[in-house]
Amino acid sequence: MKFENKNLKTIYDILNETVNEKQTVFSEQPTPLSEEEKAQFSDSINRYSETVDAMVTKRNLEEMVAGVSKMVETAERMIGESQNEMLDKVAEKRRLNMVTAAVNELKKAATEVVINERKMEAALNDIGEGLNKYF
């Protein structure tokens, strides 16, 4: 019994092709760096710490969220102490519940931002250590 397949020859040719005949996406050799590109790279390496400082800002996000939260708590107390009509109190309470829910979302988002900033800072430090070994 002889195995015959019309694609068998193609498969055989692929398996036996020589290195010179192979064509890949990366078959072109990279062009050597020009002096200008080398100078730009050197400048960017020298400014790496400035780049990291610009990317990882110390914004005291926790303090900002705490301030907003305290403002909402104060507003809530003021509304509770107000002497407005009953209908106004119901409407104010609804609005205040929406604001409180938004503050909770702000706290969650701020926590995520802080976590991601720490991850980004760790990655930038790893990159800096890697570049420092070579340059």
RACORLIN-V210910 format. One line per field, one symbol per residue. ss: DSSP state (@ for helix, = for strand, . for the rest). psi: psi as a letter, one per 20 degrees, with the letter a starting at -180 (. if undefined). Layout:
ss->???
psi->???
This chain:
ss->.......@@@@@@@@...................@@@@@@@@@@@@.@@@@@@@@.....@@@@@@@@@@@@@@@@@@@@@....@@@@@@@@@@@@@@@@@@@@@@@@@@@@@@@@@@@@@@@@@@@@@@@@@.
psi->ppopphiggggghghjqrhhipprhkhpqqqqprhghhggggghghjghhgghhhnqnilhggghhggghgggghgghhhiqkrrghhhgghggghhggghhgghgggghggggghhgggggghgggggghhhh.
